[in-house]
Amino acid sequence: MDIDWDALANNAGEQTDQQFHEEIAKLTSMNTTDIEPFNLAGNISNANAVKVLQEINDATKSNNEKATAITNIDNGVGFW
């Protein structure tokens, strides 16, 4: 199943945090209790959390390219 990351990012702002956590949990190995601290620790928005996950999931990029891309996301790595 391909994940439409762009659609997920667009919808993230409209979803409640709980809906967002449930959606991300379905698409990743994270559970909803893992996702809330992920968002809160870095004060990252739902849309930016999706952008971080998109970068992590991009198999065409090296780890260094992913790290660089993630650092350019607003609050994308503030919790690391």
N, C-alpha and C positions, 0 to 999 in steps of 0.2 A: 504494500500500500504506500503510495507516494503521499507525502505530507505537503499540503499547499501552505508553505510558511508565510507567503505574502497575504493570503486571505486570513490566516490566523492572526498575523500582526495587525491587520486592518480591523478585525473584530475584537481584538483584545481590549481596546479602549472602551468598547461598549459593554463588555461583560463585567459582571460583578467579580470581585476577587475569587469568590468560591467557585463560580462557573469557570473562570480562567484556570484555577488550580486543578479542577476536575479534568478539563480539556488537556492540559499539559500532562497530567498523570496518565491519561489514556495513551498519549503519544510517546511517552518516555518510560524509563524504568523507575522514575521517581514516583512517590506516592504523595497524596495531598498534604500530608504533614511535613514532607521534605520541602515542598514548594513555597509555603508561606515564609519560612525563615530565609529562603533564597531571595525572595522579594524584599522582605523587611530589612535584612542585613545590609543591603546595599542601597536601600531606598530607590530601587529600580522600578520603573513602571512596567506594567504588563507587556506593553508593546516592545519595550527595550529588552525585557527578559526573553521574548520570542526572538528578537534579533540576535541575542547572545546564543541561544540554542541553534538558530540557523547557522551561525558561524561554526559552532562546534560540530554540527552535523555535515558540513560541507566537505565531502571526501576529496574534492579536487584541490584543496589547499593544504599546505604543510602546517605543522603545528605553529611555526613562527608566523606564518601568514595569518592564521586564525587568531593568535595572540595579539598581533598588531591590529587586526580588524576589530576585535573585541574592545581593545583600549580606546578606540575611537567612538564607541557607543556611550552616550551620556549615562553615567552611573553604571556602566556595564561591568566594571570590575572593581567597583568601590568597596566590595565586601571581601575581596580576596585577601 
